[in-house]
Amino acid sequence: MSEQWQQQAKEWVQTGDLLQATLSQPRRKDGTIAAKTVIRPVQIRGGLHYQFEYHAAGKASHDNLTEEEAAQRLVELLEQHYRQALVKTPDADVQLLFSKKGKAAILRKPPTGGSKQAAPQHNRQKQRVLEQGTAVPFLVELGIMTADGKVHDKKQDKYRQINRFLEMVTDVLPYLPEDRELTIVDFGCGKSYLTFALYHLLAVEQQRNLRIIGLDLKADVIAFCSELAEKLGYDKLTFQVGDIAQYGELEAADMVVTLHACDTATDAALAKAVGWGASVIMSVPCCQHELFRQISGDALAPILSQGLLKERFAALATDAARGTLLEAIGYKVQMLEFIDPEHTPKNLLIRAVKGNKSGVSLKKWEEYKAFRQLLSIGPSLERMLLDRLPADTPQQNAAQT
Ligand SMILES: C[S@@+](CC[C@H](N)C(=O)[O-])C[C@H]1O[C@@H](n2cnc3c(N)ncnc32)[C@H](O)[C@@H]1O
């Protein structure tokens, strides 16, 4: 056994590159050693662990070990008990073969176990706060998890969506102030899965000083959410019935979330966020009907003559216009895939972070105007942000409906 393979084995565990390892050919055949041991990374209470699955006499038993324990156990098992190991890493499938004297031969083959991205990255692991295996009270109450922390089969998509959302929030947390109470608003919160998730992440897990307000038109969902927040003891999470465009109870907010708020309700939410000087905006638009009715242009006939293409094009154009307007007034904007498009076409998330520069970016404003002219459109958001944009008399709101 060389120092080198021991070092390598520990590194696979510590870097998260170990996707799976199968140890076989026990040195003793008297049944005191499991015929095979399979090692896989698992998430337990938000942290990376390794599960050792021992196969003996037709039964499997398990041990979940921390990184450090796993690295040590892997080396021990290979030194003392097994003569062969197949270790799948993102870069290679590596076979370790041990002679009777314990000398190791190492064979590398092309990887079959998954890409580097698929390997558990430590930073990523830390961001995934809602791990299976530990019951998260709001997920249990919302019927996503069982009381012992298992996600219901039919709720896997929702669970993934919530985690994805939290990961995307985590990336922009550095842009939020830390020295005072944060105000976060969720416009069109509906049943508020993601609002509860946000509260759980920031207030419960991270103990941040904040309040979250959810607003929706529907009195029944607001009553449901208010009751649930009370039951969970989430005292800084409140819900109100109201229309986004009419909401006037705040003077400022740090973060505005609006997920699947219909058509121009998204624009009203974006305009409120800008008006409040929100540092972070997370918006998943939905039902972009406004531009569907407006877009025209002879050269666009190949798209506009097909209903499906027109609908998709109008949705993309709506969000492109929104993004460019936000950039024009000083936000840094990213368009992200919210969840796997297999589950819903409404999967685009506009993530905007307020930049340091004040004033309008004329370059972005010109880009926006050229785009608006090309499509003969007059998006609501532009009208809502009029007092922040340069005067634009000749073409202004050319296609208002
Ligand atoms: C498709 S649901 C999305 C709910 C939740 N945000 C989510 O992503 O699961 C859209 C919600 O937006 C609400 N909504 C639509 N227009 C609104 C408006 N102008 N003001 C407040 N809420 C609105 C609806 O009542 C509905 O609950």
Ligand as a Chemical Component Dictionary entry (heavy atoms), coordinates in Angstrom:
data_LIG
# 
_chem_comp.id                   LIG 
_chem_comp.type                 NON-POLYMER 
_chem_comp.pdbx_formal_charge   0 
_chem_comp.three_letter_code    LIG 
# 
loop_
_chem_comp_atom.comp_id 
_chem_comp_atom.atom_id 
_chem_comp_atom.alt_atom_id 
_chem_comp_atom.type_symbol 
_chem_comp_atom.charge 
_chem_comp_atom.model_Cartn_x 
_chem_comp_atom.model_Cartn_y 
_chem_comp_atom.model_Cartn_z 
_chem_comp_atom.pdbx_ordinal 
LIG C1  C1  C 0  -50.163 31.233 -9.993 1  
LIG S1  S1  S 1  -50.376 31.856 -8.400 2  
LIG C2  C2  C 0  -48.745 31.772 -7.758 3  
LIG C3  C3  C 0  -48.673 31.666 -6.269 4  
LIG C4  C4  C 0  -47.269 31.605 -5.679 5  
LIG N1  N1  N 0  -46.551 32.848 -5.837 6  
LIG C5  C5  C 0  -46.488 30.477 -6.278 7  
LIG O1  O1  O 0  -45.600 30.707 -7.106 8  
LIG O2  O2  O -1 -46.741 29.324 -5.909 9  
LIG C6  C6  C 0  -50.588 33.559 -8.713 10 
LIG C7  C7  C 0  -51.091 34.312 -7.514 11 
LIG O3  O3  O 0  -51.006 35.694 -7.777 12 
LIG C8  C8  C 0  -52.145 36.307 -7.233 13 
LIG N2  N2  N 0  -52.347 37.575 -7.937 14 
LIG C9  C9  C 0  -52.556 37.776 -9.244 15 
LIG N3  N3  N 0  -52.714 39.077 -9.510 16 
LIG C10 C10 C 0  -52.556 39.736 -8.333 17 
LIG C11 C11 C 0  -52.602 41.109 -7.945 18 
LIG N4  N4  N 0  -52.808 42.052 -8.845 19 
LIG N5  N5  N 0  -52.415 41.400 -6.659 20 
LIG C12 C12 C 0  -52.192 40.437 -5.737 21 
LIG N6  N6  N 0  -52.144 39.134 -6.036 22 
LIG C13 C13 C 0  -52.315 38.772 -7.327 23 
LIG C14 C14 C 0  -53.244 35.307 -7.482 24 
LIG O4  O4  O 0  -54.338 35.490 -6.622 25 
LIG C15 C15 C 0  -52.548 33.993 -7.238 26 
LIG O5  O5  O 0  -52.672 33.550 -5.915 27 
# 
loop_
_chem_comp_bond.comp_id 
_chem_comp_bond.atom_id_1 
_chem_comp_bond.atom_id_2 
_chem_comp_bond.value_order 
_chem_comp_bond.pdbx_ordinal 
LIG C1  S1  SING 1  
LIG S1  C2  SING 2  
LIG S1  C6  SING 3  
LIG C2  C3  SING 4  
LIG C3  C4  SING 5  
LIG C4  N1  SING 6  
LIG C4  C5  SING 7  
LIG C5  O1  DOUB 8  
LIG C5  O2  SING 9  
LIG C6  C7  SING 10 
LIG C7  O3  SING 11 
LIG C7  C15 SING 12 
LIG O3  C8  SING 13 
LIG C8  N2  SING 14 
LIG C8  C14 SING 15 
LIG N2  C9  SING 16 
LIG N2  C13 SING 17 
LIG C9  N3  DOUB 18 
LIG N3  C10 SING 19 
LIG C10 C11 SING 20 
LIG C10 C13 DOUB 21 
LIG C11 N4  SING 22 
LIG C11 N5  DOUB 23 
LIG N5  C12 SING 24 
LIG C12 N6  DOUB 25 
LIG N6  C13 SING 26 
LIG C14 O4  SING 27 
LIG C14 C15 SING 28 
LIG C15 O5  SING 29 
# 
